[in-house]
Amino acid sequence: MIVRIATEGQYELPDGEGSAQLNALDNDAVAAVEAGDEARFADLFGQIIAFVRERGTRLEADDLRGSDVIVPPPDTSFEEARHDFSGDGLIPD
């Protein structure tokens, strides 16, 4: 799975367990946004960014593979998140 963190670059995550964990974090972030829980969202969004950075292998800038998932920039506000973290979230089930 190729995940792009907007403004930062692309990472390749191993399929399987990593994808499921990222999806679970995404679903929890959607629930936090829908509940209006900004603090919970900020914590979960930080976990998503950290997960991708720590579990993924950063791809070279000239690697032109398409992204399977695009994560908003790390400085995304809660108001901006309301648009990205809704419905199925970043990763459709």
HTML snippet that shows the backbone in 3Dmol.js (N, CA, C, O; Angstrom):
<script src="https://3Dmol.org/build/3Dmol-min.js"></script>
<div id="view" style="width:600px;height:400px;position:relative"></div>
<script>
const pdb = `
ATOM      1  N   MET A   1       0.849  -1.164   0.000  1.00  0.00           N
ATOM      2  CA  MET A   1       0.000   0.000   0.000  1.00  0.00           C
ATOM      3  C   MET A   1       0.901   1.235   0.000  1.00  0.00           C
ATOM      4  O   MET A   1       1.840   1.335   0.789  1.00  0.00           O
ATOM      5  N   ILE A   2       0.598   2.168  -0.895  1.00  0.00           N
ATOM      6  CA  ILE A   2       1.343   3.421  -0.979  1.00  0.00           C
ATOM      7  C   ILE A   2       0.499   4.509  -0.316  1.00  0.00           C
ATOM      8  O   ILE A   2      -0.650   4.743  -0.688  1.00  0.00           O
ATOM      9  N   VAL A   3       1.096   5.161   0.668  1.00  0.00           N
ATOM     10  CA  VAL A   3       0.411   6.217   1.406  1.00  0.00           C
ATOM     11  C   VAL A   3       1.195   7.513   1.221  1.00  0.00           C
ATOM     12  O   VAL A   3       2.401   7.567   1.464  1.00  0.00           O
ATOM     13  N   ARG A   4       0.494   8.545   0.790  1.00  0.00           N
ATOM     14  CA  ARG A   4       1.105   9.868   0.667  1.00  0.00           C
ATOM     15  C   ARG A   4       0.666  10.708   1.853  1.00  0.00           C
ATOM     16  O   ARG A   4      -0.526  10.811   2.146  1.00  0.00           O
ATOM     17  N   ILE A   5       1.632  11.307   2.534  1.00  0.00           N
ATOM     18  CA  ILE A   5       1.326  12.354   3.505  1.00  0.00           C
ATOM     19  C   ILE A   5       1.485  13.652   2.729  1.00  0.00           C
ATOM     20  O   ILE A   5       2.594  14.006   2.327  1.00  0.00           O
ATOM     21  N   ALA A   6       0.396  14.356   2.521  1.00  0.00           N
ATOM     22  CA  ALA A   6       0.415  15.573   1.718  1.00  0.00           C
ATOM     23  C   ALA A   6       1.469  16.539   2.265  1.00  0.00           C
ATOM     24  O   ALA A   6       1.604  16.705   3.477  1.00  0.00           O
ATOM     25  N   THR A   7       2.191  17.154   1.383  1.00  0.00           N
ATOM     26  CA  THR A   7       3.288  18.100   1.638  1.00  0.00           C
ATOM     27  C   THR A   7       4.562  17.426   2.121  1.00  0.00           C
ATOM     28  O   THR A   7       5.557  18.105   2.375  1.00  0.00           O
ATOM     29  N   GLU A   8       4.551  16.102   2.254  1.00  0.00           N
ATOM     30  CA  GLU A   8       5.717  15.414   2.811  1.00  0.00           C
ATOM     31  C   GLU A   8       6.313  14.367   1.886  1.00  0.00           C
ATOM     32  O   GLU A   8       7.530  14.336   1.709  1.00  0.00           O
ATOM     33  N   GLY A   9       5.506  13.522   1.299  1.00  0.00           N
ATOM     34  CA  GLY A   9       6.025  12.477   0.433  1.00  0.00           C
ATOM     35  C   GLY A   9       5.231  11.195   0.562  1.00  0.00           C
ATOM     36  O   GLY A   9       4.205  11.138   1.239  1.00  0.00           O
ATOM     37  N   GLN A  10       5.736  10.157  -0.113  1.00  0.00           N
ATOM     38  CA  GLN A  10       5.052   8.860  -0.148  1.00  0.00           C
ATOM     39  C   GLN A  10       5.830   7.821   0.650  1.00  0.00           C
ATOM     40  O   GLN A  10       7.057   7.857   0.749  1.00  0.00           O
ATOM     41  N   TYR A  11       5.065   6.900   1.209  1.00  0.00           N
ATOM     42  CA  TYR A  11       5.618   5.797   1.983  1.00  0.00           C
ATOM     43  C   TYR A  11       4.966   4.506   1.504  1.00  0.00           C
ATOM     44  O   TYR A  11       3.784   4.483   1.162  1.00  0.00           O
ATOM     45  N   GLU A  12       5.749   3.438   1.485  1.00  0.00           N
ATOM     46  CA  GLU A  12       5.194   2.130   1.152  1.00  0.00           C
ATOM     47  C   GLU A  12       5.021   1.358   2.453  1.00  0.00           C
ATOM     48  O   GLU A  12       5.976   1.132   3.196  1.00  0.00           O
ATOM     49  N   LEU A  13       3.775   0.960   2.707  1.00  0.00           N
ATOM     50  CA  LEU A  13       3.453   0.175   3.896  1.00  0.00           C
ATOM     51  C   LEU A  13       3.222  -1.268   3.489  1.00  0.00           C
ATOM     52  O   LEU A  13       2.651  -1.536   2.433  1.00  0.00           O
ATOM     53  N   PRO A  14       3.666  -2.200   4.328  1.00  0.00           N
ATOM     54  CA  PRO A  14       3.382  -3.600   4.015  1.00  0.00           C
ATOM     55  C   PRO A  14       1.882  -3.860   4.045  1.00  0.00           C
ATOM     56  O   PRO A  14       1.168  -3.306   4.880  1.00  0.00           O
ATOM     57  N   ASP A  15       1.411  -4.695   3.139  1.00  0.00           N
ATOM     58  CA  ASP A  15      -0.001  -5.051   3.116  1.00  0.00           C
ATOM     59  C   ASP A  15      -0.322  -5.930   4.316  1.00  0.00           C
ATOM     60  O   ASP A  15       0.572  -6.423   5.004  1.00  0.00           O
ATOM     61  N   GLY A  16      -1.598  -6.113   4.549  1.00  0.00           N
ATOM     62  CA  GLY A  16      -2.023  -7.009   5.616  1.00  0.00           C
ATOM     63  C   GLY A  16      -2.266  -6.277   6.913  1.00  0.00           C
ATOM     64  O   GLY A  16      -3.085  -5.361   6.974  1.00  0.00           O
ATOM     65  N   GLU A  17      -1.555  -6.678   7.950  1.00  0.00           N
ATOM     66  CA  GLU A  17      -1.792  -6.157   9.296  1.00  0.00           C
ATOM     67  C   GLU A  17      -1.640  -4.638   9.362  1.00  0.00           C
ATOM     68  O   GLU A  17      -2.435  -3.966  10.020  1.00  0.00           O
ATOM     69  N   GLY A  18      -0.638  -4.098   8.695  1.00  0.00           N
ATOM     70  CA  GLY A  18      -0.428  -2.651   8.705  1.00  0.00           C
ATOM     71  C   GLY A  18      -1.614  -1.914   8.135  1.00  0.00           C
ATOM     72  O   GLY A  18      -2.029  -0.888   8.674  1.00  0.00           O
ATOM     73  N   SER A  19      -2.163  -2.426   7.051  1.00  0.00           N
ATOM     74  CA  SER A  19      -3.325  -1.795   6.425  1.00  0.00           C
ATOM     75  C   SER A  19      -4.519  -1.813   7.367  1.00  0.00           C
ATOM     76  O   SER A  19      -5.254  -0.830   7.466  1.00  0.00           O
ATOM     77  N   ALA A  20      -4.711  -2.921   8.053  1.00  0.00           N
ATOM     78  CA  ALA A  20      -5.835  -3.042   8.981  1.00  0.00           C
ATOM     79  C   ALA A  20      -5.690  -2.076  10.148  1.00  0.00           C
ATOM     80  O   ALA A  20      -6.673  -1.468  10.571  1.00  0.00           O
ATOM     81  N   GLN A  21      -4.484  -1.928  10.672  1.00  0.00           N
ATOM     82  CA  GLN A  21      -4.258  -1.001  11.785  1.00  0.00           C
ATOM     83  C   GLN A  21      -4.466   0.443  11.350  1.00  0.00           C
ATOM     84  O   GLN A  21      -5.062   1.231  12.084  1.00  0.00           O
ATOM     85  N   LEU A  22      -3.987   0.792  10.173  1.00  0.00           N
ATOM     86  CA  LEU A  22      -4.170   2.144   9.655  1.00  0.00           C
ATOM     87  C   LEU A  22      -5.656   2.417   9.431  1.00  0.00           C
ATOM     88  O   LEU A  22      -6.135   3.509   9.738  1.00  0.00           O
ATOM     89  N   ASN A  23      -6.378   1.454   8.907  1.00  0.00           N
ATOM     90  CA  ASN A  23      -7.815   1.594   8.686  1.00  0.00           C
ATOM     91  C   ASN A  23      -8.549   1.795  10.015  1.00  0.00           C
ATOM     92  O   ASN A  23      -9.471   2.606  10.096  1.00  0.00           O
ATOM     93  N   ALA A  24      -8.148   1.064  11.049  1.00  0.00           N
ATOM     94  CA  ALA A  24      -8.786   1.207  12.360  1.00  0.00           C
ATOM     95  C   ALA A  24      -8.555   2.619  12.920  1.00  0.00           C
ATOM     96  O   ALA A  24      -9.477   3.228  13.462  1.00  0.00           O
ATOM     97  N   LEU A  25      -7.334   3.134  12.789  1.00  0.00           N
ATOM     98  CA  LEU A  25      -7.047   4.504  13.237  1.00  0.00           C
ATOM     99  C   LEU A  25      -7.888   5.505  12.451  1.00  0.00           C
ATOM    100  O   LEU A  25      -8.425   6.454  13.022  1.00  0.00           O
ATOM    101  N   ASP A  26      -8.002   5.292  11.145  1.00  0.00           N
ATOM    102  CA  ASP A  26      -8.799   6.156  10.285  1.00  0.00           C
ATOM    103  C   ASP A  26     -10.258   6.147  10.734  1.00  0.00           C
ATOM    104  O   ASP A  26     -10.869   7.208  10.859  1.00  0.00           O
ATOM    105  N   ASN A  27     -10.818   4.973  10.976  1.00  0.00           N
ATOM    106  CA  ASN A  27     -12.211   4.871  11.415  1.00  0.00           C
ATOM    107  C   ASN A  27     -12.431   5.581  12.746  1.00  0.00           C
ATOM    108  O   ASN A  27     -13.448   6.245  12.940  1.00  0.00           O
ATOM    109  N   ASP A  28     -11.467   5.437  13.666  1.00  0.00           N
ATOM    110  CA  ASP A  28     -11.577   6.111  14.962  1.00  0.00           C
ATOM    111  C   ASP A  28     -11.496   7.630  14.789  1.00  0.00           C
ATOM    112  O   ASP A  28     -12.193   8.369  15.484  1.00  0.00           O
ATOM    113  N   ALA A  29     -10.648   8.099  13.864  1.00  0.00           N
ATOM    114  CA  ALA A  29     -10.536   9.534  13.598  1.00  0.00           C
ATOM    115  C   ALA A  29     -11.844  10.077  13.026  1.00  0.00           C
ATOM    116  O   ALA A  29     -12.271  11.171  13.397  1.00  0.00           O
ATOM    117  N   VAL A  30     -12.476   9.335  12.138  1.00  0.00           N
ATOM    118  CA  VAL A  30     -13.776   9.738  11.591  1.00  0.00           C
ATOM    119  C   VAL A  30     -14.791   9.855  12.727  1.00  0.00           C
ATOM    120  O   VAL A  30     -15.547  10.824  12.788  1.00  0.00           O
ATOM    121  N   ALA A  31     -14.809   8.883  13.614  1.00  0.00           N
ATOM    122  CA  ALA A  31     -15.753   8.907  14.737  1.00  0.00           C
ATOM    123  C   ALA A  31     -15.495  10.118  15.631  1.00  0.00           C
ATOM    124  O   ALA A  31     -16.443  10.741  16.110  1.00  0.00           O
ATOM    125  N   ALA A  32     -14.236  10.459  15.861  1.00  0.00           N
ATOM    126  CA  ALA A  32     -13.907  11.623  16.691  1.00  0.00           C
ATOM    127  C   ALA A  32     -14.379  12.907  16.031  1.00  0.00           C
ATOM    128  O   ALA A  32     -14.924  13.785  16.700  1.00  0.00           O
ATOM    129  N   VAL A  33     -14.174  13.024  14.723  1.00  0.00           N
ATOM    130  CA  VAL A  33     -14.635  14.218  14.004  1.00  0.00           C
ATOM    131  C   VAL A  33     -16.154  14.305  14.069  1.00  0.00           C
ATOM    132  O   VAL A  33     -16.705  15.370  14.347  1.00  0.00           O
ATOM    133  N   GLU A  34     -16.822  13.204  13.818  1.00  0.00           N
ATOM    134  CA  GLU A  34     -18.288  13.202  13.835  1.00  0.00           C
ATOM    135  C   GLU A  34     -18.834  13.552  15.217  1.00  0.00           C
ATOM    136  O   GLU A  34     -19.915  14.130  15.332  1.00  0.00           O
ATOM    137  N   ALA A  35     -18.084  13.200  16.273  1.00  0.00           N
ATOM    138  CA  ALA A  35     -18.498  13.512  17.640  1.00  0.00           C
ATOM    139  C   ALA A  35     -18.087  14.923  18.057  1.00  0.00           C
ATOM    140  O   ALA A  35     -18.465  15.384  19.134  1.00  0.00           O
ATOM    141  N   GLY A  36     -17.321  15.606  17.218  1.00  0.00           N
ATOM    142  CA  GLY A  36     -16.857  16.946  17.552  1.00  0.00           C
ATOM    143  C   GLY A  36     -15.758  16.955  18.602  1.00  0.00           C
ATOM    144  O   GLY A  36     -15.533  17.972  19.260  1.00  0.00           O
ATOM    145  N   ASP A  37     -15.068  15.821  18.765  1.00  0.00           N
ATOM    146  CA  ASP A  37     -14.022  15.673  19.780  1.00  0.00           C
ATOM    147  C   ASP A  37     -12.663  16.036  19.190  1.00  0.00           C
ATOM    148  O   ASP A  37     -11.936  15.177  18.692  1.00  0.00           O
ATOM    149  N   GLU A  38     -12.338  17.313  19.256  1.00  0.00           N
ATOM    150  CA  GLU A  38     -11.109  17.808  18.638  1.00  0.00           C
ATOM    151  C   GLU A  38      -9.849  17.212  19.278  1.00  0.00           C
ATOM    152  O   GLU A  38      -8.898  16.882  18.571  1.00  0.00           O
ATOM    153  N   ALA A  39      -9.834  17.075  20.581  1.00  0.00           N
ATOM    154  CA  ALA A  39      -8.658  16.526  21.264  1.00  0.00           C
ATOM    155  C   ALA A  39      -8.425  15.072  20.857  1.00  0.00           C
ATOM    156  O   ALA A  39      -7.295  14.670  20.581  1.00  0.00           O
ATOM    157  N   ARG A  40      -9.486  14.302  20.821  1.00  0.00           N
ATOM    158  CA  ARG A  40      -9.359  12.879  20.411  1.00  0.00           C
ATOM    159  C   ARG A  40      -8.899  12.794  18.961  1.00  0.00           C
ATOM    160  O   ARG A  40      -8.048  11.972  18.622  1.00  0.00           O
ATOM    161  N   PHE A  41      -9.464  13.641  18.107  1.00  0.00           N
ATOM    162  CA  PHE A  41      -9.036  13.629  16.715  1.00  0.00           C
ATOM    163  C   PHE A  41      -7.548  13.960  16.601  1.00  0.00           C
ATOM    164  O   PHE A  41      -6.815  13.278  15.884  1.00  0.00           O
ATOM    165  N   ALA A  42      -7.101  14.998  17.301  1.00  0.00           N
ATOM    166  CA  ALA A  42      -5.698  15.409  17.224  1.00  0.00           C
ATOM    167  C   ALA A  42      -4.784  14.259  17.630  1.00  0.00           C
ATOM    168  O   ALA A  42      -3.752  14.031  16.999  1.00  0.00           O
ATOM    169  N   ASP A  43      -5.160  13.537  18.680  1.00  0.00           N
ATOM    170  CA  ASP A  43      -4.370  12.386  19.118  1.00  0.00           C
ATOM    171  C   ASP A  43      -4.345  11.298  18.040  1.00  0.00           C
ATOM    172  O   ASP A  43      -3.280  10.773  17.716  1.00  0.00           O
ATOM    173  N   LEU A  44      -5.495  10.966  17.495  1.00  0.00           N
ATOM    174  CA  LEU A  44      -5.573   9.911  16.477  1.00  0.00           C
ATOM    175  C   LEU A  44      -4.868  10.306  15.185  1.00  0.00           C
ATOM    176  O   LEU A  44      -4.195   9.483  14.564  1.00  0.00           O
ATOM    177  N   PHE A  45      -5.021  11.562  14.783  1.00  0.00           N
ATOM    178  CA  PHE A  45      -4.356  12.014  13.564  1.00  0.00           C
ATOM    179  C   PHE A  45      -2.845  11.949  13.741  1.00  0.00           C
ATOM    180  O   PHE A  45      -2.125  11.561  12.822  1.00  0.00           O
ATOM    181  N   GLY A  46      -2.365  12.327  14.921  1.00  0.00           N
ATOM    182  CA  GLY A  46      -0.937  12.184  15.220  1.00  0.00           C
ATOM    183  C   GLY A  46      -0.486  10.735  15.138  1.00  0.00           C
ATOM    184  O   GLY A  46       0.614  10.446  14.666  1.00  0.00           O
ATOM    185  N   GLN A  47      -1.339   9.822  15.601  1.00  0.00           N
ATOM    186  CA  GLN A  47      -1.021   8.385  15.519  1.00  0.00           C
ATOM    187  C   GLN A  47      -0.974   7.917  14.068  1.00  0.00           C
ATOM    188  O   GLN A  47      -0.127   7.097  13.711  1.00  0.00           O
ATOM    189  N   ILE A  48      -1.872   8.428  13.229  1.00  0.00           N
ATOM    190  CA  ILE A  48      -1.875   8.050  11.811  1.00  0.00           C
ATOM    191  C   ILE A  48      -0.571   8.485  11.153  1.00  0.00           C
ATOM    192  O   ILE A  48       0.079   7.697  10.466  1.00  0.00           O
ATOM    193  N   ILE A  49      -0.191   9.747  11.368  1.00  0.00           N
ATOM    194  CA  ILE A  49       1.045  10.271  10.781  1.00  0.00           C
ATOM    195  C   ILE A  49       2.245   9.465  11.276  1.00  0.00           C
ATOM    196  O   ILE A  49       3.098   9.072  10.481  1.00  0.00           O
ATOM    197  N   ALA A  50       2.315   9.220  12.577  1.00  0.00           N
ATOM    198  CA  ALA A  50       3.434   8.464  13.154  1.00  0.00           C
ATOM    199  C   ALA A  50       3.467   7.035  12.615  1.00  0.00           C
ATOM    200  O   ALA A  50       4.536   6.500  12.321  1.00  0.00           O
ATOM    201  N   PHE A  51       2.296   6.424  12.490  1.00  0.00           N
ATOM    202  CA  PHE A  51       2.216   5.058  11.987  1.00  0.00           C
ATOM    203  C   PHE A  51       2.813   4.964  10.587  1.00  0.00           C
ATOM    204  O   PHE A  51       3.620   4.080  10.300  1.00  0.00           O
ATOM    205  N   VAL A  52       2.405   5.890   9.723  1.00  0.00           N
ATOM    206  CA  VAL A  52       2.900   5.862   8.340  1.00  0.00           C
ATOM    207  C   VAL A  52       4.414   6.091   8.317  1.00  0.00           C
ATOM    208  O   VAL A  52       5.139   5.382   7.619  1.00  0.00           O
ATOM    209  N   ARG A  53       4.880   7.062   9.065  1.00  0.00           N
ATOM    210  CA  ARG A  53       6.319   7.363   9.085  1.00  0.00           C
ATOM    211  C   ARG A  53       7.144   6.219   9.653  1.00  0.00           C
ATOM    212  O   ARG A  53       8.218   5.908   9.137  1.00  0.00           O
ATOM    213  N   GLU A  54       6.644   5.588  10.718  1.00  0.00           N
ATOM    214  CA  GLU A  54       7.413   4.543  11.406  1.00  0.00           C
ATOM    215  C   GLU A  54       7.326   3.185  10.715  1.00  0.00           C
ATOM    216  O   GLU A  54       8.317   2.458  10.647  1.00  0.00           O
ATOM    217  N   ARG A  55       6.155   2.842  10.206  1.00  0.00           N
ATOM    218  CA  ARG A  55       5.957   1.526   9.590  1.00  0.00           C
ATOM    219  C   ARG A  55       6.275   1.508   8.104  1.00  0.00           C
ATOM    220  O   ARG A  55       6.578   0.461   7.533  1.00  0.00           O
ATOM    221  N   GLY A  56       6.202   2.686   7.482  1.00  0.00           N
ATOM    222  CA  GLY A  56       6.410   2.754   6.043  1.00  0.00           C
ATOM    223  C   GLY A  56       7.859   2.994   5.669  1.00  0.00           C
ATOM    224  O   GLY A  56       8.668   3.455   6.474  1.00  0.00           O
ATOM    225  N   THR A  57       8.158   2.669   4.433  1.00  0.00           N
ATOM    226  CA  THR A  57       9.462   2.964   3.846  1.00  0.00           C
ATOM    227  C   THR A  57       9.274   4.158   2.928  1.00  0.00           C
ATOM    228  O   THR A  57       8.482   4.104   1.987  1.00  0.00           O
ATOM    229  N   ARG A  58       9.995   5.227   3.195  1.00  0.00           N
ATOM    230  CA  ARG A  58       9.857   6.448   2.393  1.00  0.00           C
ATOM    231  C   ARG A  58      10.323   6.177   0.971  1.00  0.00           C
ATOM    232  O   ARG A  58      11.392   5.606   0.759  1.00  0.00           O
ATOM    233  N   LEU A  59       9.521   6.588   0.004  1.00  0.00           N
ATOM    234  CA  LEU A  59       9.856   6.407  -1.399  1.00  0.00           C
ATOM    235  C   LEU A  59      10.629   7.612  -1.907  1.00  0.00           C
ATOM    236  O   LEU A  59      10.446   8.732  -1.429  1.00  0.00           O
ATOM    237  N   GLU A  60      11.483   7.370  -2.867  1.00  0.00           N
ATOM    238  CA  GLU A  60      12.244   8.447  -3.492  1.00  0.00           C
ATOM    239  C   GLU A  60      11.293   9.385  -4.233  1.00  0.00           C
ATOM    240  O   GLU A  60      10.227   8.966  -4.684  1.00  0.00           O
ATOM    241  N   ALA A  61      11.675  10.630  -4.353  1.00  0.00           N
ATOM    242  CA  ALA A  61      10.825  11.629  -5.008  1.00  0.00           C
ATOM    243  C   ALA A  61      10.528  11.278  -6.457  1.00  0.00           C
ATOM    244  O   ALA A  61       9.479  11.658  -6.978  1.00  0.00           O
ATOM    245  N   ASP A  62      11.434  10.558  -7.121  1.00  0.00           N
ATOM    246  CA  ASP A  62      11.219  10.217  -8.530  1.00  0.00           C
ATOM    247  C   ASP A  62      10.446   8.914  -8.717  1.00  0.00           C
ATOM    248  O   ASP A  62      10.250   8.473  -9.849  1.00  0.00           O
ATOM    249  N   ASP A  63      10.001   8.288  -7.617  1.00  0.00           N
ATOM    250  CA  ASP A  63       9.158   7.094  -7.694  1.00  0.00           C
ATOM    251  C   ASP A  63       7.739   7.569  -7.984  1.00  0.00           C
ATOM    252  O   ASP A  63       7.113   8.204  -7.136  1.00  0.00           O
ATOM    253  N   LEU A  64       7.233   7.269  -9.161  1.00  0.00           N
ATOM    254  CA  LEU A  64       5.970   7.833  -9.628  1.00  0.00           C
ATOM    255  C   LEU A  64       4.756   6.913  -9.451  1.00  0.00           C
ATOM    256  O   LEU A  64       3.747   7.081 -10.136  1.00  0.00           O
ATOM    257  N   ARG A  65       4.850   5.956  -8.548  1.00  0.00           N
ATOM    258  CA  ARG A  65       3.688   5.099  -8.293  1.00  0.00           C
ATOM    259  C   ARG A  65       2.554   5.931  -7.696  1.00  0.00           C
ATOM    260  O   ARG A  65       2.780   6.871  -6.934  1.00  0.00           O
ATOM    261  N   GLY A  66       1.337   5.558  -8.062  1.00  0.00           N
ATOM    262  CA  GLY A  66       0.170   6.252  -7.522  1.00  0.00           C
ATOM    263  C   GLY A  66      -0.053   5.912  -6.061  1.00  0.00           C
ATOM    264  O   GLY A  66       0.294   4.823  -5.605  1.00  0.00           O
ATOM    265  N   SER A  67      -0.632   6.845  -5.336  1.00  0.00           N
ATOM    266  CA  SER A  67      -0.933   6.644  -3.918  1.00  0.00           C
ATOM    267  C   SER A  67      -2.272   5.931  -3.762  1.00  0.00           C
ATOM    268  O   SER A  67      -3.244   6.262  -4.441  1.00  0.00           O
ATOM    269  N   ASP A  68      -2.313   4.953  -2.865  1.00  0.00           N
ATOM    270  CA  ASP A  68      -3.565   4.278  -2.528  1.00  0.00           C
ATOM    271  C   ASP A  68      -4.366   5.113  -1.533  1.00  0.00           C
ATOM    272  O   ASP A  68      -5.597   5.102  -1.540  1.00  0.00           O
ATOM    273  N   VAL A  69      -3.645   5.835  -0.677  1.00  0.00           N
ATOM    274  CA  VAL A  69      -4.254   6.657   0.366  1.00  0.00           C
ATOM    275  C   VAL A  69      -3.495   7.971   0.426  1.00  0.00           C
ATOM    276  O   VAL A  69      -2.267   7.990   0.341  1.00  0.00           O
ATOM    277  N   ILE A  70      -4.223   9.067   0.571  1.00  0.00           N
ATOM    278  CA  ILE A  70      -3.586  10.372   0.767  1.00  0.00           C
ATOM    279  C   ILE A  70      -4.020  10.907   2.128  1.00  0.00           C
ATOM    280  O   ILE A  70      -5.200  11.160   2.371  1.00  0.00           O
ATOM    281  N   VAL A  71      -3.039  11.069   3.004  1.00  0.00           N
ATOM    282  CA  VAL A  71      -3.267  11.605   4.342  1.00  0.00           C
ATOM    283  C   VAL A  71      -3.061  13.121   4.263  1.00  0.00           C
ATOM    284  O   VAL A  71      -2.087  13.582   3.666  1.00  0.00           O
ATOM    285  N   PRO A  72      -3.957  13.884   4.851  1.00  0.00           N
ATOM    286  CA  PRO A  72      -3.787  15.344   4.835  1.00  0.00           C
ATOM    287  C   PRO A  72      -2.462  15.750   5.496  1.00  0.00           C
ATOM    288  O   PRO A  72      -1.851  14.950   6.204  1.00  0.00           O
ATOM    289  N   PRO A  73      -2.023  16.989   5.264  1.00  0.00           N
ATOM    290  CA  PRO A  73      -0.775  17.454   5.860  1.00  0.00           C
ATOM    291  C   PRO A  73      -0.812  17.376   7.383  1.00  0.00           C
ATOM    292  O   PRO A  73      -1.881  17.481   7.986  1.00  0.00           O
ATOM    293  N   PRO A  74       0.350  17.194   8.005  1.00  0.00           N
ATOM    294  CA  PRO A  74       0.403  17.084   9.466  1.00  0.00           C
ATOM    295  C   PRO A  74      -0.181  18.284  10.209  1.00  0.00           C
ATOM    296  O   PRO A  74      -0.611  18.143  11.354  1.00  0.00           O
ATOM    297  N   ASP A  75      -0.205  19.450   9.589  1.00  0.00           N
ATOM    298  CA  ASP A  75      -0.733  20.643  10.261  1.00  0.00           C
ATOM    299  C   ASP A  75      -2.215  20.885   9.965  1.00  0.00           C
ATOM    300  O   ASP A  75      -2.698  22.007  10.120  1.00  0.00           O
ATOM    301  N   THR A  76      -2.929  19.861   9.547  1.00  0.00           N
ATOM    302  CA  THR A  76      -4.359  19.981   9.242  1.00  0.00           C
ATOM    303  C   THR A  76      -5.138  20.386  10.485  1.00  0.00           C
ATOM    304  O   THR A  76      -4.972  19.802  11.556  1.00  0.00           O
ATOM    305  N   SER A  77      -5.978  21.382  10.330  1.00  0.00           N
ATOM    306  CA  SER A  77      -6.809  21.831  11.452  1.00  0.00           C
ATOM    307  C   SER A  77      -8.022  20.910  11.611  1.00  0.00           C
ATOM    308  O   SER A  77      -8.363  20.139  10.714  1.00  0.00           O
ATOM    309  N   PHE A  78      -8.657  21.014  12.768  1.00  0.00           N
ATOM    310  CA  PHE A  78      -9.860  20.221  13.011  1.00  0.00           C
ATOM    311  C   PHE A  78     -10.954  20.592  12.012  1.00  0.00           C
ATOM    312  O   PHE A  78     -11.678  19.725  11.523  1.00  0.00           O
ATOM    313  N   GLU A  79     -11.069  21.881  11.715  1.00  0.00           N
ATOM    314  CA  GLU A  79     -12.076  22.330  10.747  1.00  0.00           C
ATOM    315  C   GLU A  79     -11.805  21.714   9.370  1.00  0.00           C
ATOM    316  O   GLU A  79     -12.734  21.258   8.703  1.00  0.00           O
ATOM    317  N   GLU A  80     -10.546  21.700   8.945  1.00  0.00           N
ATOM    318  CA  GLU A  80     -10.189  21.080   7.665  1.00  0.00           C
ATOM    319  C   GLU A  80     -10.452  19.580   7.704  1.00  0.00           C
ATOM    320  O   GLU A  80     -10.857  18.993   6.701  1.00  0.00           O
ATOM    321  N   ALA A  81     -10.225  18.966   8.846  1.00  0.00           N
ATOM    322  CA  ALA A  81     -10.413  17.522   8.984  1.00  0.00           C
ATOM    323  C   ALA A  81     -11.868  17.112   8.786  1.00  0.00           C
ATOM    324  O   ALA A  81     -12.148  15.986   8.374  1.00  0.00           O
ATOM    325  N   ARG A  82     -12.778  18.007   9.073  1.00  0.00           N
ATOM    326  CA  ARG A  82     -14.199  17.693   8.898  1.00  0.00           C
ATOM    327  C   ARG A  82     -14.507  17.296   7.452  1.00  0.00           C
ATOM    328  O   ARG A  82     -15.449  16.543   7.204  1.00  0.00           O
ATOM    329  N   HIS A  83     -13.721  17.796   6.501  1.00  0.00           N
ATOM    330  CA  HIS A  83     -13.935  17.469   5.088  1.00  0.00           C
ATOM    331  C   HIS A  83     -13.292  16.140   4.700  1.00  0.00           C
ATOM    332  O   HIS A  83     -13.846  15.393   3.893  1.00  0.00           O
ATOM    333  N   ASP A  84     -12.122  15.843   5.275  1.00  0.00           N
ATOM    334  CA  ASP A  84     -11.385  14.629   4.908  1.00  0.00           C
ATOM    335  C   ASP A  84     -11.815  13.402   5.708  1.00  0.00           C
ATOM    336  O   ASP A  84     -11.860  12.289   5.185  1.00  0.00           O
ATOM    337  N   PHE A  85     -12.126  13.620   6.968  1.00  0.00           N
ATOM    338  CA  PHE A  85     -12.469  12.498   7.861  1.00  0.00           C
ATOM    339  C   PHE A  85     -13.974  12.444   8.052  1.00  0.00           C
ATOM    340  O   PHE A  85     -14.494  12.771   9.119  1.00  0.00           O
ATOM    341  N   SER A  86     -14.661  12.028   7.003  1.00  0.00           N
ATOM    342  CA  SER A  86     -16.113  11.875   7.054  1.00  0.00           C
ATOM    343  C   SER A  86     -16.486  10.636   6.268  1.00  0.00           C
ATOM    344  O   SER A  86     -15.683  10.136   5.480  1.00  0.00           O
ATOM    345  N   GLY A  87     -17.672  10.140   6.468  1.00  0.00           N
ATOM    346  CA  GLY A  87     -18.114   8.951   5.732  1.00  0.00           C
ATOM    347  C   GLY A  87     -17.183   7.778   5.954  1.00  0.00           C
ATOM    348  O   GLY A  87     -17.021   7.304   7.079  1.00  0.00           O
ATOM    349  N   ASP A  88     -16.568   7.308   4.867  1.00  0.00           N
ATOM    350  CA  ASP A  88     -15.658   6.168   4.959  1.00  0.00           C
ATOM    351  C   ASP A  88     -14.255   6.575   5.378  1.00  0.00           C
ATOM    352  O   ASP A  88     -13.402   5.712   5.579  1.00  0.00           O
ATOM    353  N   GLY A  89     -13.997   7.876   5.515  1.00  0.00           N
ATOM    354  CA  GLY A  89     -12.675   8.330   5.919  1.00  0.00           C
ATOM    355  C   GLY A  89     -11.686   8.287   4.760  1.00  0.00           C
ATOM    356  O   GLY A  89     -12.064   8.327   3.589  1.00  0.00           O
ATOM    357  N   LEU A  90     -10.420   8.204   5.117  1.00  0.00           N
ATOM    358  CA  LEU A  90      -9.359   8.176   4.114  1.00  0.00           C
ATOM    359  C   LEU A  90      -9.277   6.829   3.407  1.00  0.00           C
ATOM    360  O   LEU A  90      -8.920   6.743   2.232  1.00  0.00           O
ATOM    361  N   ILE A  91      -9.614   5.786   4.148  1.00  0.00           N
ATOM    362  CA  ILE A  91      -9.500   4.414   3.630  1.00  0.00           C
ATOM    363  C   ILE A  91     -10.895   3.781   3.642  1.00  0.00           C
ATOM    364  O   ILE A  91     -11.383   3.394   4.704  1.00  0.00           O
ATOM    365  N   PRO A  92     -11.537   3.672   2.489  1.00  0.00           N
ATOM    366  CA  PRO A  92     -12.851   3.043   2.452  1.00  0.00           C
ATOM    367  C   PRO A  92     -12.780   1.592   2.912  1.00  0.00           C
ATOM    368  O   PRO A  92     -11.847   0.866   2.569  1.00  0.00           O
ATOM    369  N   ASP A  93     -13.777   1.179   3.693  1.00  0.00           N
ATOM    370  CA  ASP A  93     -13.817  -0.223   4.181  1.00  0.00           C
ATOM    371  C   ASP A  93     -14.119  -1.180   3.066  1.00  0.00           C
ATOM    372  O   ASP A  93     -14.190  -2.388   3.292  1.00  0.00           O
TER     373      ASP A  93
END
`;
const viewer = $3Dmol.createViewer("view");
viewer.addModel(pdb, "pdb");
viewer.setStyle({}, {cartoon: {color: "spectrum"}});
viewer.zoomTo();
viewer.render();
</script>
